[in-house]
Amino acid sequence: MVIEQRDVFRWADPLLLALVLTVIFMIVAMVWGVSARGHLYSRNDLQDWWGPLDMLPPELNEELIREQQSQFARWLKGIRLAMRCFNLGLVLLAVSGILALVPPDHEATPLWRWTAAGAVAATVVGIGVARAWPGVRTRVWPRDRR
């Protein structure tokens, strides 16, 4: 629609770029999230795979625990990247909405569209400020003190 009806949008090219980047970041977020999930497993999973851990030789038990810790670190790194891509995708989606709502130059009643674009922009800024505020940020892990 953006390509075919360029006269409906004030800034069609930036809108198209924002939409394409939104899709890219959302897809990357899903890929990283799914990829990271393969590195997350619990001690119960280890017992399901290996049997009771206290029955294993101590060296093997320690090796399994070290490997689980290493895999957890890989999961944490991957899920953080996925979250950043997802959040950036959401911001780009909001930017796309703003660019789509801004009225073209020839619009007879631009006030409503400018108001809608401003409402979306204010919401994005408000959410950004709230997320940056200490105590509001979401933590992936309780010890995670970003």
C-alpha positions as CSV (number, residue, x, y, z in Angstrom):
1,M,0.0,0.0,0.0
2,V,2.8,2.4,0.8
3,I,4.4,1.9,-2.6
4,E,1.2,2.1,-4.6
5,Q,-0.4,5.0,-2.7
6,R,2.5,7.3,-2.1
7,D,0.3,10.4,-2.1
8,V,-1.5,9.3,1.0
9,F,1.6,9.5,3.1
10,R,3.7,12.6,3.8
11,W,7.0,10.6,4.1
12,A,6.4,7.4,2.2
13,D,10.1,6.4,1.8
14,P,11.0,6.7,5.5
15,L,7.7,4.9,6.3
16,L,8.7,2.0,4.0
17,L,12.1,1.8,5.5
18,A,10.7,1.8,9.1
19,L,8.3,-1.0,8.1
20,V,11.0,-3.1,6.5
21,L,13.3,-2.7,9.5
22,T,10.4,-3.6,11.9
23,V,9.9,-6.9,10.1
24,I,13.6,-7.6,10.1
25,F,14.1,-6.9,13.8
26,M,11.0,-8.9,14.7
27,I,12.1,-11.9,12.7
28,V,15.7,-11.7,14.2
29,A,14.1,-11.5,17.7
30,M,12.2,-14.7,17.1
31,V,15.2,-16.5,15.6
32,W,17.5,-15.5,18.5
33,G,14.8,-16.4,21.0
34,V,14.2,-19.8,19.6
35,S,18.0,-20.4,19.2
36,A,18.7,-19.4,22.7
37,R,16.0,-21.7,24.1
38,G,18.1,-24.7,23.1
39,H,20.7,-23.7,25.7
40,L,18.2,-23.5,28.7
41,Y,17.6,-26.6,30.7
42,S,17.1,-27.4,34.4
43,R,18.7,-29.7,36.8
44,N,15.6,-31.9,36.6
45,D,16.3,-32.2,32.8
46,L,19.8,-33.4,33.6
47,Q,18.4,-36.0,35.9
48,D,15.9,-37.1,33.3
49,W,18.8,-37.5,30.8
50,W,21.4,-39.0,33.1
51,G,19.5,-40.4,36.0
52,P,19.9,-39.4,39.6
53,L,22.9,-36.9,39.7
54,D,24.0,-38.1,43.2
55,M,24.5,-41.6,41.7
56,L,27.0,-40.3,39.0
57,P,30.7,-40.2,39.6
58,P,31.6,-36.8,41.2
59,E,33.7,-35.8,38.2
60,L,30.9,-36.3,35.8
61,N,28.4,-34.6,38.1
62,E,30.7,-31.5,38.3
63,E,31.2,-31.6,34.5
64,L,27.5,-31.6,33.9
65,I,27.0,-28.7,36.3
66,R,29.7,-26.7,34.6
67,E,28.2,-27.4,31.2
68,Q,24.8,-26.4,32.4
69,Q,26.2,-23.1,33.7
70,S,28.0,-22.5,30.4
71,Q,24.8,-23.2,28.5
72,F,22.8,-20.9,30.8
73,A,25.3,-18.1,30.1
74,R,24.8,-18.7,26.3
75,W,21.0,-18.6,26.8
76,L,21.2,-15.4,28.8
77,K,23.3,-13.8,26.1
78,G,21.0,-14.9,23.3
79,I,17.8,-14.0,25.1
80,R,19.1,-10.5,25.8
81,L,19.9,-10.0,22.2
82,A,16.4,-11.3,21.3
83,M,14.8,-8.9,23.7
84,R,16.8,-6.0,22.4
85,C,15.8,-6.8,18.8
86,F,12.2,-7.2,19.8
87,N,12.2,-3.9,21.7
88,L,13.8,-2.1,18.7
89,G,11.2,-3.7,16.5
90,L,8.4,-2.3,18.7
91,V,10.0,1.1,18.6
92,L,10.2,0.9,14.8
93,L,6.6,-0.2,14.6
94,A,5.6,2.8,16.6
95,V,7.7,5.0,14.3
96,S,6.0,3.5,11.3
97,G,2.7,4.3,12.9
98,I,3.7,7.9,13.5
99,L,5.0,8.2,9.9
100,A,1.8,6.7,8.5
101,L,-0.4,9.0,10.6
102,V,1.3,12.3,9.7
103,P,-1.0,13.9,7.1
104,P,0.3,14.7,3.6
105,D,0.7,18.3,2.6
106,H,-2.6,18.4,0.7
107,E,-4.7,17.0,3.6
108,A,-7.7,19.2,4.2
109,T,-8.1,18.4,8.0
110,P,-4.6,17.4,9.2
111,L,-5.4,18.2,12.9
112,W,-6.8,14.7,13.7
113,R,-3.9,12.9,12.0
114,W,-1.3,15.2,13.7
115,T,-3.0,14.5,17.1
116,A,-3.0,10.8,16.5
117,A,0.7,10.9,15.5
118,G,1.5,12.9,18.6
119,A,-0.4,10.5,20.8
120,V,1.6,7.6,19.5
121,A,4.9,9.6,19.9
122,A,3.9,10.6,23.5
123,T,3.2,6.9,24.3
124,V,6.5,5.8,22.9
125,V,8.4,8.4,24.9
126,G,6.4,7.6,28.1
127,I,7.1,3.9,27.8
128,G,10.8,4.7,27.1
129,V,11.1,6.9,30.2
130,A,9.3,4.3,32.3
131,R,11.5,1.5,31.1
132,A,14.6,3.6,31.8
133,W,13.4,4.5,35.3
134,P,15.2,2.4,38.1
135,G,12.9,-0.3,39.5
136,V,10.7,-0.5,36.4
137,R,13.1,-2.3,34.1
138,T,12.4,-6.0,33.6
139,R,15.2,-8.4,34.6
140,V,15.9,-11.6,32.9
141,W,17.4,-13.2,36.0
142,P,17.1,-11.9,39.6
143,R,20.9,-11.4,39.9
144,D,20.9,-9.5,36.6
145,R,21.9,-5.9,37.6
146,R,22.2,-4.3,34.2
